[in-house]
Amino acid sequence: MGLDDDPFDWRATKDGQVLVSRGGRVVTTVRGGAAAKLLGRLRTADDHATQQLLARATGHYKHGNERHG
């Protein structure tokens, strides 16, 4: 189950936070300067880049046990 099968979603709040969700559940909230930086990148990113940015924002990116096909 990868990013293609179960992609991340995101939503910006009025107070500048970025809510990152996957499978209908919020998995992390990015606040402050990091949220502003992430928002800027998300607004110009394509679908693949968006998924990579959101995966990095959650902290669950490249643990070393990924399978390479």
mmCIF file of the N, C-alpha and C atoms, coordinates in Angstrom:
data_MODEL
# 
_entry.id   MODEL 
# 
loop_
_atom_site.group_PDB 
_atom_site.id 
_atom_site.type_symbol 
_atom_site.label_atom_id 
_atom_site.label_alt_id 
_atom_site.label_comp_id 
_atom_site.label_asym_id 
_atom_site.label_entity_id 
_atom_site.label_seq_id 
_atom_site.pdbx_PDB_ins_code 
_atom_site.Cartn_x 
_atom_site.Cartn_y 
_atom_site.Cartn_z 
_atom_site.occupancy 
_atom_site.B_iso_or_equiv 
_atom_site.pdbx_formal_charge 
_atom_site.auth_seq_id 
_atom_site.auth_comp_id 
_atom_site.auth_asym_id 
_atom_site.auth_atom_id 
_atom_site.pdbx_PDB_model_num 
ATOM 1   N N  . MET A 1 1  ? 0.844  -1.163 0.000  1.00 0.00 ? 1  MET A N  1 
ATOM 2   C CA . MET A 1 1  ? 0.000  0.000  0.000  1.00 0.00 ? 1  MET A CA 1 
ATOM 3   C C  . MET A 1 1  ? 0.897  1.236  0.000  1.00 0.00 ? 1  MET A C  1 
ATOM 4   N N  . GLY A 1 2  ? 0.891  1.949  -1.101 1.00 0.00 ? 2  GLY A N  1 
ATOM 5   C CA . GLY A 1 2  ? 1.752  3.110  -1.223 1.00 0.00 ? 2  GLY A CA 1 
ATOM 6   C C  . GLY A 1 2  ? 0.963  4.393  -1.385 1.00 0.00 ? 2  GLY A C  1 
ATOM 7   N N  . LEU A 1 3  ? 1.660  5.408  -1.812 1.00 0.00 ? 3  LEU A N  1 
ATOM 8   C CA . LEU A 1 3  ? 1.027  6.709  -1.982 1.00 0.00 ? 3  LEU A CA 1 
ATOM 9   C C  . LEU A 1 3  ? 0.023  6.718  -3.121 1.00 0.00 ? 3  LEU A C  1 
ATOM 10  N N  . ASP A 1 4  ? 0.209  5.860  -4.113 1.00 0.00 ? 4  ASP A N  1 
ATOM 11  C CA . ASP A 1 4  ? -0.759 5.787  -5.210 1.00 0.00 ? 4  ASP A CA 1 
ATOM 12  C C  . ASP A 1 4  ? -2.063 5.150  -4.752 1.00 0.00 ? 4  ASP A C  1 
ATOM 13  N N  . ASP A 1 5  ? -1.971 4.129  -3.897 1.00 0.00 ? 5  ASP A N  1 
ATOM 14  C CA . ASP A 1 5  ? -3.148 3.414  -3.412 1.00 0.00 ? 5  ASP A CA 1 
ATOM 15  C C  . ASP A 1 5  ? -3.879 4.161  -2.301 1.00 0.00 ? 5  ASP A C  1 
ATOM 16  N N  . ASP A 1 6  ? -3.121 4.837  -1.460 1.00 0.00 ? 6  ASP A N  1 
ATOM 17  C CA . ASP A 1 6  ? -3.688 5.519  -0.293 1.00 0.00 ? 6  ASP A CA 1 
ATOM 18  C C  . ASP A 1 6  ? -3.017 6.884  -0.149 1.00 0.00 ? 6  ASP A C  1 
ATOM 19  N N  . PRO A 1 7  ? -3.418 7.857  -0.985 1.00 0.00 ? 7  PRO A N  1 
ATOM 20  C CA . PRO A 1 7  ? -2.731 9.147  -0.986 1.00 0.00 ? 7  PRO A CA 1 
ATOM 21  C C  . PRO A 1 7  ? -3.076 10.012 0.223  1.00 0.00 ? 7  PRO A C  1 
ATOM 22  N N  . PHE A 1 8  ? -2.220 10.965 0.472  1.00 0.00 ? 8  PHE A N  1 
ATOM 23  C CA . PHE A 1 8  ? -2.460 11.962 1.508  1.00 0.00 ? 8  PHE A CA 1 
ATOM 24  C C  . PHE A 1 8  ? -3.388 13.036 0.958  1.00 0.00 ? 8  PHE A C  1 
ATOM 25  N N  . ASP A 1 9  ? -4.141 13.669 1.841  1.00 0.00 ? 9  ASP A N  1 
ATOM 26  C CA . ASP A 1 9  ? -4.940 14.845 1.526  1.00 0.00 ? 9  ASP A CA 1 
ATOM 27  C C  . ASP A 1 9  ? -4.471 15.955 2.449  1.00 0.00 ? 9  ASP A C  1 
ATOM 28  N N  . TRP A 1 10 ? -4.754 17.182 2.078  1.00 0.00 ? 10 TRP A N  1 
ATOM 29  C CA . TRP A 1 10 ? -4.393 18.288 2.946  1.00 0.00 ? 10 TRP A CA 1 
ATOM 30  C C  . TRP A 1 10 ? -5.441 19.374 2.867  1.00 0.00 ? 10 TRP A C  1 
ATOM 31  N N  . ARG A 1 11 ? -5.466 20.183 3.927  1.00 0.00 ? 11 ARG A N  1 
ATOM 32  C CA . ARG A 1 11 ? -6.402 21.294 4.003  1.00 0.00 ? 11 ARG A CA 1 
ATOM 33  C C  . ARG A 1 11 ? -5.745 22.404 4.800  1.00 0.00 ? 11 ARG A C  1 
ATOM 34  N N  . ALA A 1 12 ? -5.830 23.614 4.289  1.00 0.00 ? 12 ALA A N  1 
ATOM 35  C CA . ALA A 1 12 ? -5.302 24.779 5.001  1.00 0.00 ? 12 ALA A CA 1 
ATOM 36  C C  . ALA A 1 12 ? -6.427 25.393 5.822  1.00 0.00 ? 12 ALA A C  1 
ATOM 37  N N  . THR A 1 13 ? -6.135 25.779 7.051  1.00 0.00 ? 13 THR A N  1 
ATOM 38  C CA . THR A 1 13 ? -7.127 26.404 7.914  1.00 0.00 ? 13 THR A CA 1 
ATOM 39  C C  . THR A 1 13 ? -6.985 27.925 7.831  1.00 0.00 ? 13 THR A C  1 
ATOM 40  N N  . LYS A 1 14 ? -7.967 28.631 8.369  1.00 0.00 ? 14 LYS A N  1 
ATOM 41  C CA . LYS A 1 14 ? -7.954 30.093 8.345  1.00 0.00 ? 14 LYS A CA 1 
ATOM 42  C C  . LYS A 1 14 ? -6.770 30.674 9.109  1.00 0.00 ? 14 LYS A C  1 
ATOM 43  N N  . ASP A 1 15 ? -6.332 29.980 10.143 1.00 0.00 ? 15 ASP A N  1 
ATOM 44  C CA . ASP A 1 15 ? -5.228 30.502 10.948 1.00 0.00 ? 15 ASP A CA 1 
ATOM 45  C C  . ASP A 1 15 ? -3.849 30.050 10.456 1.00 0.00 ? 15 ASP A C  1 
ATOM 46  N N  . GLY A 1 16 ? -3.785 29.502 9.231  1.00 0.00 ? 16 GLY A N  1 
ATOM 47  C CA . GLY A 1 16 ? -2.506 29.185 8.606  1.00 0.00 ? 16 GLY A CA 1 
ATOM 48  C C  . GLY A 1 16 ? -1.949 27.812 8.883  1.00 0.00 ? 16 GLY A C  1 
ATOM 49  N N  . GLN A 1 17 ? -2.696 26.953 9.531  1.00 0.00 ? 17 GLN A N  1 
ATOM 50  C CA . GLN A 1 17 ? -2.238 25.590 9.767  1.00 0.00 ? 17 GLN A CA 1 
ATOM 51  C C  . GLN A 1 17 ? -2.518 24.735 8.534  1.00 0.00 ? 17 GLN A C  1 
ATOM 52  N N  . VAL A 1 18 ? -1.759 23.665 8.388  1.00 0.00 ? 18 VAL A N  1 
ATOM 53  C CA . VAL A 1 18 ? -1.992 22.687 7.322  1.00 0.00 ? 18 VAL A CA 1 
ATOM 54  C C  . VAL A 1 18 ? -2.314 21.360 7.993  1.00 0.00 ? 18 VAL A C  1 
ATOM 55  N N  . LEU A 1 19 ? -3.510 20.856 7.727  1.00 0.00 ? 19 LEU A N  1 
ATOM 56  C CA . LEU A 1 19 ? -3.934 19.561 8.260  1.00 0.00 ? 19 LEU A CA 1 
ATOM 57  C C  . LEU A 1 19 ? -3.671 18.506 7.196  1.00 0.00 ? 19 LEU A C  1 
ATOM 58  N N  . VAL A 1 20 ? -2.862 17.532 7.527  1.00 0.00 ? 20 VAL A N  1 
ATOM 59  C CA . VAL A 1 20 ? -2.518 16.454 6.597  1.00 0.00 ? 20 VAL A CA 1 
ATOM 60  C C  . VAL A 1 20 ? -3.270 15.209 7.042  1.00 0.00 ? 20 VAL A C  1 
ATOM 61  N N  . SER A 1 21 ? -4.025 14.626 6.102  1.00 0.00 ? 21 SER A N  1 
ATOM 62  C CA . SER A 1 21 ? -4.804 13.441 6.449  1.00 0.00 ? 21 SER A CA 1 
ATOM 63  C C  . SER A 1 21 ? -4.535 12.323 5.455  1.00 0.00 ? 21 SER A C  1 
ATOM 64  N N  . ARG A 1 22 ? -4.843 11.127 5.914  1.00 0.00 ? 22 ARG A N  1 
ATOM 65  C CA . ARG A 1 22 ? -4.710 9.932  5.074  1.00 0.00 ? 22 ARG A CA 1 
ATOM 66  C C  . ARG A 1 22 ? -5.763 8.944  5.543  1.00 0.00 ? 22 ARG A C  1 
ATOM 67  N N  . GLY A 1 23 ? -6.514 8.426  4.611  1.00 0.00 ? 23 GLY A N  1 
ATOM 68  C CA . GLY A 1 23 ? -7.569 7.490  4.958  1.00 0.00 ? 23 GLY A CA 1 
ATOM 69  C C  . GLY A 1 23 ? -8.693 8.144  5.752  1.00 0.00 ? 23 GLY A C  1 
ATOM 70  N N  . GLY A 1 24 ? -8.896 9.448  5.558  1.00 0.00 ? 24 GLY A N  1 
ATOM 71  C CA . GLY A 1 24 ? -9.974 10.142 6.237  1.00 0.00 ? 24 GLY A CA 1 
ATOM 72  C C  . GLY A 1 24 ? -9.650 10.613 7.644  1.00 0.00 ? 24 GLY A C  1 
ATOM 73  N N  . ARG A 1 25 ? -8.421 10.382 8.107  1.00 0.00 ? 25 ARG A N  1 
ATOM 74  C CA . ARG A 1 25 ? -8.025 10.795 9.461  1.00 0.00 ? 25 ARG A CA 1 
ATOM 75  C C  . ARG A 1 25 ? -6.867 11.773 9.393  1.00 0.00 ? 25 ARG A C  1 
ATOM 76  N N  . VAL A 1 26 ? -6.914 12.788 10.219 1.00 0.00 ? 26 VAL A N  1 
ATOM 77  C CA . VAL A 1 26 ? -5.808 13.740 10.295 1.00 0.00 ? 26 VAL A CA 1 
ATOM 78  C C  . VAL A 1 26 ? -4.629 13.034 10.952 1.00 0.00 ? 26 VAL A C  1 
ATOM 79  N N  . VAL A 1 27 ? -3.487 13.028 10.261 1.00 0.00 ? 27 VAL A N  1 
ATOM 80  C CA . VAL A 1 27 ? -2.307 12.348 10.794 1.00 0.00 ? 27 VAL A CA 1 
ATOM 81  C C  . VAL A 1 27 ? -1.289 13.329 11.360 1.00 0.00 ? 27 VAL A C  1 
ATOM 82  N N  . THR A 1 28 ? -1.326 14.583 10.913 1.00 0.00 ? 28 THR A N  1 
ATOM 83  C CA . THR A 1 28 ? -0.439 15.597 11.485 1.00 0.00 ? 28 THR A CA 1 
ATOM 84  C C  . THR A 1 28 ? -0.974 16.985 11.179 1.00 0.00 ? 28 THR A C  1 
ATOM 85  N N  . THR A 1 29 ? -0.568 17.918 12.006 1.00 0.00 ? 29 THR A N  1 
ATOM 86  C CA . THR A 1 29 ? -0.897 19.322 11.813 1.00 0.00 ? 29 THR A CA 1 
ATOM 87  C C  . THR A 1 29 ? 0.406  20.099 11.778 1.00 0.00 ? 29 THR A C  1 
ATOM 88  N N  . VAL A 1 30 ? 0.600  20.857 10.705 1.00 0.00 ? 30 VAL A N  1 
ATOM 89  C CA . VAL A 1 30 ? 1.807  21.662 10.554 1.00 0.00 ? 30 VAL A CA 1 
ATOM 90  C C  . VAL A 1 30 ? 1.423  23.105 10.869 1.00 0.00 ? 30 VAL A C  1 
ATOM 91  N N  . ARG A 1 31 ? 2.216  23.760 11.715 1.00 0.00 ? 31 ARG A N  1 
ATOM 92  C CA . ARG A 1 31 ? 1.895  25.116 12.163 1.00 0.00 ? 31 ARG A CA 1 
ATOM 93  C C  . ARG A 1 31 ? 3.064  26.066 11.921 1.00 0.00 ? 31 ARG A C  1 
ATOM 94  N N  . GLY A 1 32 ? 2.776  27.341 12.019 1.00 0.00 ? 32 GLY A N  1 
ATOM 95  C CA . GLY A 1 32 ? 3.808  28.375 12.002 1.00 0.00 ? 32 GLY A CA 1 
ATOM 96  C C  . GLY A 1 32 ? 4.521  28.513 10.678 1.00 0.00 ? 32 GLY A C  1 
ATOM 97  N N  . GLY A 1 33 ? 5.817  28.782 10.785 1.00 0.00 ? 33 GLY A N  1 
ATOM 98  C CA . GLY A 1 33 ? 6.642  29.001 9.598  1.00 0.00 ? 33 GLY A CA 1 
ATOM 99  C C  . GLY A 1 33 ? 6.718  27.771 8.710  1.00 0.00 ? 33 GLY A C  1 
ATOM 100 N N  . ALA A 1 34 ? 6.735  26.610 9.326  1.00 0.00 ? 34 ALA A N  1 
ATOM 101 C CA . ALA A 1 34 ? 6.784  25.367 8.542  1.00 0.00 ? 34 ALA A CA 1 
ATOM 102 C C  . ALA A 1 34 ? 5.519  25.215 7.706  1.00 0.00 ? 34 ALA A C  1 
ATOM 103 N N  . ALA A 1 35 ? 4.381  25.633 8.255  1.00 0.00 ? 35 ALA A N  1 
ATOM 104 C CA . ALA A 1 35 ? 3.116  25.554 7.517  1.00 0.00 ? 35 ALA A CA 1 
ATOM 105 C C  . ALA A 1 35 ? 3.124  26.523 6.344  1.00 0.00 ? 35 ALA A C  1 
ATOM 106 N N  . ALA A 1 36 ? 3.615  27.725 6.555  1.00 0.00 ? 36 ALA A N  1 
ATOM 107 C CA . ALA A 1 36 ? 3.678  28.711 5.479  1.00 0.00 ? 36 ALA A CA 1 
ATOM 108 C C  . ALA A 1 36 ? 4.581  28.230 4.347  1.00 0.00 ? 36 ALA A C  1 
ATOM 109 N N  . LYS A 1 37 ? 5.710  27.664 4.712  1.00 0.00 ? 37 LYS A N  1 
ATOM 110 C CA . LYS A 1 37 ? 6.646  27.135 3.712  1.00 0.00 ? 37 LYS A CA 1 
ATOM 111 C C  . LYS A 1 37 ? 6.018  25.969 2.946  1.00 0.00 ? 37 LYS A C  1 
ATOM 112 N N  . LEU A 1 38 ? 5.353  25.066 3.677  1.00 0.00 ? 38 LEU A N  1 
ATOM 113 C CA . LEU A 1 38 ? 4.702  23.922 3.050  1.00 0.00 ? 38 LEU A CA 1 
ATOM 114 C C  . LEU A 1 38 ? 3.588  24.374 2.103  1.00 0.00 ? 38 LEU A C  1 
ATOM 115 N N  . LEU A 1 39 ? 2.786  25.335 2.541  1.00 0.00 ? 39 LEU A N  1 
ATOM 116 C CA . LEU A 1 39 ? 1.706  25.842 1.697  1.00 0.00 ? 39 LEU A CA 1 
ATOM 117 C C  . LEU A 1 39 ? 2.230  26.407 0.386  1.00 0.00 ? 39 LEU A C  1 
ATOM 118 N N  . GLY A 1 40 ? 3.302  27.164 0.460  1.00 0.00 ? 40 GLY A N  1 
ATOM 119 C CA . GLY A 1 40 ? 3.903  27.724 -0.747 1.00 0.00 ? 40 GLY A CA 1 
ATOM 120 C C  . GLY A 1 40 ? 4.336  26.651 -1.722 1.00 0.00 ? 40 GLY A C  1 
ATOM 121 N N  . ARG A 1 41 ? 4.905  25.596 -1.202 1.00 0.00 ? 41 ARG A N  1 
ATOM 122 C CA . ARG A 1 41 ? 5.360  24.493 -2.058 1.00 0.00 ? 41 ARG A CA 1 
ATOM 123 C C  . ARG A 1 41 ? 4.188  23.671 -2.604 1.00 0.00 ? 41 ARG A C  1 
ATOM 124 N N  . LEU A 1 42 ? 3.163  23.460 -1.775 1.00 0.00 ? 42 LEU A N  1 
ATOM 125 C CA . LEU A 1 42 ? 2.014  22.666 -2.208 1.00 0.00 ? 42 LEU A CA 1 
ATOM 126 C C  . LEU A 1 42 ? 1.246  23.346 -3.340 1.00 0.00 ? 42 LEU A C  1 
ATOM 127 N N  . ARG A 1 43 ? 1.183  24.652 -3.296 1.00 0.00 ? 43 ARG A N  1 
ATOM 128 C CA . ARG A 1 43 ? 0.400  25.384 -4.301 1.00 0.00 ? 43 ARG A CA 1 
ATOM 129 C C  . ARG A 1 43 ? 1.012  25.319 -5.684 1.00 0.00 ? 43 ARG A C  1 
ATOM 130 N N  . THR A 1 44 ? 2.298  25.016 -5.792 1.00 0.00 ? 44 THR A N  1 
ATOM 131 C CA . THR A 1 44 ? 2.955  24.947 -7.101 1.00 0.00 ? 44 THR A CA 1 
ATOM 132 C C  . THR A 1 44 ? 3.336  23.517 -7.493 1.00 0.00 ? 44 THR A C  1 
ATOM 133 N N  . ALA A 1 45 ? 3.073  22.546 -6.632 1.00 0.00 ? 45 ALA A N  1 
ATOM 134 C CA . ALA A 1 45 ? 3.519  21.160 -6.860 1.00 0.00 ? 45 ALA A CA 1 
ATOM 135 C C  . ALA A 1 45 ? 2.507  20.375 -7.695 1.00 0.00 ? 45 ALA A C  1 
ATOM 136 N N  . ASP A 1 46 ? 3.023  19.431 -8.480 1.00 0.00 ? 46 ASP A N  1 
ATOM 137 C CA . ASP A 1 46 ? 2.139  18.499 -9.186 1.00 0.00 ? 46 ASP A CA 1 
ATOM 138 C C  . ASP A 1 46 ? 1.711  17.403 -8.199 1.00 0.00 ? 46 ASP A C  1 
ATOM 139 N N  . ASP A 1 47 ? 0.907  16.457 -8.663 1.00 0.00 ? 47 ASP A N  1 
ATOM 140 C CA . ASP A 1 47 ? 0.355  15.432 -7.772 1.00 0.00 ? 47 ASP A CA 1 
ATOM 141 C C  . ASP A 1 47 ? 1.440  14.599 -7.080 1.00 0.00 ? 47 ASP A C  1 
ATOM 142 N N  . HIS A 1 48 ? 2.431  14.171 -7.836 1.00 0.00 ? 48 HIS A N  1 
ATOM 143 C CA . HIS A 1 48 ? 3.490  13.336 -7.267 1.00 0.00 ? 48 HIS A CA 1 
ATOM 144 C C  . HIS A 1 48 ? 4.290  14.123 -6.223 1.00 0.00 ? 48 HIS A C  1 
ATOM 145 N N  . ALA A 1 49 ? 4.663  15.341 -6.570 1.00 0.00 ? 49 ALA A N  1 
ATOM 146 C CA . ALA A 1 49 ? 5.430  16.172 -5.643 1.00 0.00 ? 49 ALA A CA 1 
ATOM 147 C C  . ALA A 1 49 ? 4.615  16.492 -4.391 1.00 0.00 ? 49 ALA A C  1 
ATOM 148 N N  . THR A 1 50 ? 3.320  16.691 -4.547 1.00 0.00 ? 50 THR A N  1 
ATOM 149 C CA . THR A 1 50 ? 2.449  16.951 -3.401 1.00 0.00 ? 50 THR A CA 1 
ATOM 150 C C  . THR A 1 50 ? 2.482  15.785 -2.436 1.00 0.00 ? 50 THR A C  1 
ATOM 151 N N  . GLN A 1 51 ? 2.383  14.570 -2.950 1.00 0.00 ? 51 GLN A N  1 
ATOM 152 C CA . GLN A 1 51 ? 2.412  13.386 -2.092 1.00 0.00 ? 51 GLN A CA 1 
ATOM 153 C C  . GLN A 1 51 ? 3.745  13.267 -1.374 1.00 0.00 ? 51 GLN A C  1 
ATOM 154 N N  . GLN A 1 52 ? 4.832  13.577 -2.045 1.00 0.00 ? 52 GLN A N  1 
ATOM 155 C CA . GLN A 1 52 ? 6.149  13.517 -1.408 1.00 0.00 ? 52 GLN A CA 1 
ATOM 156 C C  . GLN A 1 52 ? 6.273  14.565 -0.313 1.00 0.00 ? 52 GLN A C  1 
ATOM 157 N N  . LEU A 1 53 ? 5.798  15.780 -0.567 1.00 0.00 ? 53 LEU A N  1 
ATOM 158 C CA . LEU A 1 53 ? 5.848  16.838 0.442  1.00 0.00 ? 53 LEU A CA 1 
ATOM 159 C C  . LEU A 1 53 ? 5.028  16.475 1.674  1.00 0.00 ? 53 LEU A C  1 
ATOM 160 N N  . LEU A 1 54 ? 3.838  15.918 1.452  1.00 0.00 ? 54 LEU A N  1 
ATOM 161 C CA . LEU A 1 54 ? 2.977  15.551 2.571  1.00 0.00 ? 54 LEU A CA 1 
ATOM 162 C C  . LEU A 1 54 ? 3.551  14.378 3.354  1.00 0.00 ? 54 LEU A C  1 
ATOM 163 N N  . ALA A 1 55 ? 4.165  13.425 2.668  1.00 0.00 ? 55 ALA A N  1 
ATOM 164 C CA . ALA A 1 55 ? 4.807  12.301 3.356  1.00 0.00 ? 55 ALA A CA 1 
ATOM 165 C C  . ALA A 1 55 ? 5.941  12.804 4.243  1.00 0.00 ? 55 ALA A C  1 
ATOM 166 N N  . ARG A 1 56 ? 6.718  13.731 3.737  1.00 0.00 ? 56 ARG A N  1 
ATOM 167 C CA . ARG A 1 56 ? 7.816  14.296 4.529  1.00 0.00 ? 56 ARG A CA 1 
ATOM 168 C C  . ARG A 1 56 ? 7.278  15.077 5.719  1.00 0.00 ? 56 ARG A C  1 
ATOM 169 N N  . ALA A 1 57 ? 6.167  15.785 5.525  1.00 0.00 ? 57 ALA A N  1 
ATOM 170 C CA . ALA A 1 57 ? 5.586  16.577 6.612  1.00 0.00 ? 57 ALA A CA 1 
ATOM 171 C C  . ALA A 1 57 ? 5.101  15.694 7.760  1.00 0.00 ? 57 ALA A C  1 
ATOM 172 N N  . THR A 1 58 ? 4.684  14.468 7.444  1.00 0.00 ? 58 THR A N  1 
ATOM 173 C CA . THR A 1 58 ? 4.205  13.575 8.492  1.00 0.00 ? 58 THR A CA 1 
ATOM 174 C C  . THR A 1 58 ? 5.352  12.961 9.286  1.00 0.00 ? 58 THR A C  1 
ATOM 175 N N  . GLY A 1 59 ? 6.547  12.976 8.709  1.00 0.00 ? 59 GLY A N  1 
ATOM 176 C CA . GLY A 1 59 ? 7.681  12.360 9.384  1.00 0.00 ? 59 GLY A CA 1 
ATOM 177 C C  . GLY A 1 59 ? 7.827  10.887 9.065  1.00 0.00 ? 59 GLY A C  1 
ATOM 178 N N  . HIS A 1 60 ? 6.932  10.339 8.275  1.00 0.00 ? 60 HIS A N  1 
ATOM 179 C CA . HIS A 1 60 ? 6.979  8.923  7.904  1.00 0.00 ? 60 HIS A CA 1 
ATOM 180 C C  . HIS A 1 60 ? 7.473  8.802  6.477  1.00 0.00 ? 60 HIS A C  1 
ATOM 181 N N  . TYR A 1 61 ? 8.721  9.094  6.305  1.00 0.00 ? 61 TYR A N  1 
ATOM 182 C CA . TYR A 1 61 ? 9.306  9.096  4.970  1.00 0.00 ? 61 TYR A CA 1 
ATOM 183 C C  . TYR A 1 61 ? 10.655 8.408  5.017  1.00 0.00 ? 61 TYR A C  1 
ATOM 184 N N  . LYS A 1 62 ? 10.808 7.398  4.218  1.00 0.00 ? 62 LYS A N  1 
ATOM 185 C CA . LYS A 1 62 ? 12.077 6.683  4.082  1.00 0.00 ? 62 LYS A CA 1 
ATOM 186 C C  . LYS A 1 62 ? 12.612 6.154  5.408  1.00 0.00 ? 62 LYS A C  1 
ATOM 187 N N  . HIS A 1 63 ? 11.997 5.118  5.914  1.00 0.00 ? 63 HIS A N  1 
ATOM 188 C CA . HIS A 1 63 ? 12.467 4.465  7.136  1.00 0.00 ? 63 HIS A CA 1 
ATOM 189 C C  . HIS A 1 63 ? 13.544 3.424  6.850  1.00 0.00 ? 63 HIS A C  1 
ATOM 190 N N  . GLY A 1 64 ? 13.764 3.110  5.559  1.00 0.00 ? 64 GLY A N  1 
ATOM 191 C CA . GLY A 1 64 ? 14.773 2.137  5.205  1.00 0.00 ? 64 GLY A CA 1 
ATOM 192 C C  . GLY A 1 64 ? 14.223 0.753  4.943  1.00 0.00 ? 64 GLY A C  1 
ATOM 193 N N  . ASN A 1 65 ? 12.921 0.576  5.159  1.00 0.00 ? 65 ASN A N  1 
ATOM 194 C CA . ASN A 1 65 ? 12.333 -0.745 4.913  1.00 0.00 ? 65 ASN A CA 1 
ATOM 195 C C  . ASN A 1 65 ? 11.431 -0.746 3.682  1.00 0.00 ? 65 ASN A C  1 
ATOM 196 N N  . GLU A 1 66 ? 11.594 0.259  2.817  1.00 0.00 ? 66 GLU A N  1 
ATOM 197 C CA . GLU A 1 66 ? 10.786 0.323  1.613  1.00 0.00 ? 66 GLU A CA 1 
ATOM 198 C C  . GLU A 1 66 ? 11.265 -0.720 0.607  1.00 0.00 ? 66 GLU A C  1 
ATOM 199 N N  . ARG A 1 67 ? 10.330 -1.266 -0.112 1.00 0.00 ? 67 ARG A N  1 
ATOM 200 C CA . ARG A 1 67 ? 10.677 -2.210 -1.167 1.00 0.00 ? 67 ARG A CA 1 
ATOM 201 C C  . ARG A 1 67 ? 10.873 -1.471 -2.466 1.00 0.00 ? 67 ARG A C  1 
ATOM 202 N N  . HIS A 1 68 ? 11.874 -1.876 -3.175 1.00 0.00 ? 68 HIS A N  1 
ATOM 203 C CA . HIS A 1 68 ? 12.159 -1.253 -4.478 1.00 0.00 ? 68 HIS A CA 1 
ATOM 204 C C  . HIS A 1 68 ? 11.773 -2.254 -5.553 1.00 0.00 ? 68 HIS A C  1 
ATOM 205 N N  . GLY A 1 69 ? 10.868 -1.843 -6.419 1.00 0.00 ? 69 GLY A N  1 
ATOM 206 C CA . GLY A 1 69 ? 10.365 -2.761 -7.454 1.00 0.00 ? 69 GLY A CA 1 
ATOM 207 C C  . GLY A 1 69 ? 10.897 -2.486 -8.727 1.00 0.00 ? 69 GLY A C  1 
# 
